[in-house]
């Protein structure tokens, strides 16, 4: 059975993984905006940008899921550190 979709359309699972990745990136940036020191805020933005850029060509579904888990843990640590700093 051949697919009627154009070749550039992502399969649903890959589409959902890409949406989760964008959501994680946005969540990280939202938390980083709460950092009062502009130098630290810029360093954290650069860290997030570089980490996502480094892994953007990853195709393995399991690896992407592992990276999401690692990213969510880093986000929780960042949120905890910000709460302690206040």
C-alpha positions in Angstrom: 0.0 0.0 0.0 1.5 3.3 -1.0 1.0 6.5 0.9 -0.9 9.4 -0.7 1.1 11.9 1.3 3.9 14.0 -0.1 7.4 12.8 0.8 8.1 15.9 2.9 5.2 15.2 5.3 6.4 13.8 8.7 4.9 10.6 10.0 2.6 11.3 13.0 5.0 9.9 15.7 7.9 12.1 14.4 5.6 15.1 14.2 4.6 14.6 17.8 8.2 14.3 18.9 9.0 17.5 17.1 6.1 19.2 18.8 7.3 17.9 22.2 10.8 19.2 21.4 9.5 22.7 20.6 7.3 22.7 23.7 10.4 21.8 25.9 12.4 24.5 24.3 9.7 27.1 24.9 9.3 25.9 28.5 13.1 26.3 29.1 13.1 29.8 27.6 10.1 30.8 29.8 12.0 29.8 32.9 15.2 31.5 31.8 13.2 34.7 31.4 12.8 34.7 35.2 16.5 35.0 35.8 17.2 38.5 37.0 20.9 38.8 36.1 21.1 39.5 32.4 24.6 37.9 32.0 23.3 34.7 33.6 20.1 34.8 31.5 22.1 35.2 28.3 24.5 32.3 29.3 21.5 30.1 30.0 19.8 31.0 26.7 23.1 30.2 24.8 23.3 26.9 26.7 19.8 25.9 25.7 20.3 27.1 22.1 23.6 25.2 21.7 22.2 22.0 23.3 19.1 21.9 21.0 21.2 22.8 18.0 23.7 20.1 18.7 21.0 17.4 18.8 18.7 18.8 16.0 19.7 16.2 13.4 19.0 13.2 15.7 16.6 10.8 14.0 16.4 7.8 16.4 13.1 8.0 18.2 14.4 6.4 21.4 17.4 8.8 21.5 15.0 11.8 21.1 12.8 10.5 23.9 15.9 10.2 26.1 17.0 13.7 25.2 13.5 15.0 26.2 13.7 13.2 29.5 17.2 14.8 30.1 15.8 18.2 29.1 12.8 18.0 31.4 15.2 17.1 34.3 17.4 20.0 33.5 14.3 22.3 33.4 13.2 21.0 36.8 16.7 21.7 38.2 16.7 25.2 36.8 13.2 25.9 38.3 14.4 24.6 41.7 17.5 26.7 41.6 15.5 29.8 40.7 13.1 29.1 43.6 16.0 28.8 46.0 17.6 32.0 44.8 14.5 34.1 45.5 
